[in-house]
């Protein structure tokens, strides 16, 4: 281990561990006993839990500050809430699944490979997104922010009750990466990422997600696209 690595390890160990002493009586060769004191380091789980709790508290406070459109107070905020809700619908899985089904249907009707390729690519991203995000949500079971108002449009599963990670963020980032990878959509690279970022931010603005949910969703979206690409599920490229 390098000097820097050793220093970092020592610092982390000191943060999440505590030292205790243990006295042991060891027999001597002459039949007597000798007391030997050992220093024992045990994990300090209370400190680690406390740090995690502080992180969640900061996350909730930041989310409360940024969720300006969950309960709009002015006409401008109400208009921005409508914009955020439109972005919310644009990133929902149901319309995208419907679009992939429409493209595959057009393929069977016309026989054009274009429709098959893009329909199947969309479907691969969407299925991988559900396969990655849904189990995590069910495992973590983090509730949505208290500022969340009403039901989420087009919700079709109880998984939507949970917040971590954001399915909108993961889906939009994965789709943006897909469109930036495939011709002829590559010419709009910046627009795709602006759309993905806007949808992700709208989730916090509406009070649907915490900030950490969005960050985890963005990372999940990048992983999802990489998995689809590495497993050779993209066709026509």
Buried (B, 14 or more C-beta within 10 A) or exposed (E): EEEEEEEEEEEEEEEBBEEEEEEEEEEEEEEEEEEEEEEEEEEBEEEEEEEEEEEEEEBBEBBBEBBBBBEBEEEEBEEBBEEBBEBBEBBBBEEBBEBBEEBBEBBEEEEEEEBBBBBBBBBBBBBBBBEBBBEBBEEEEBEBBEBBEEEBEEEEEEBBEBBBBBBBBBBBBBBBBBBBBBEEBEEBBEEBBEBBBBBBBBBBBBBBBBBBBBBBBBBBBBBBBEBBBEEEBBEEE
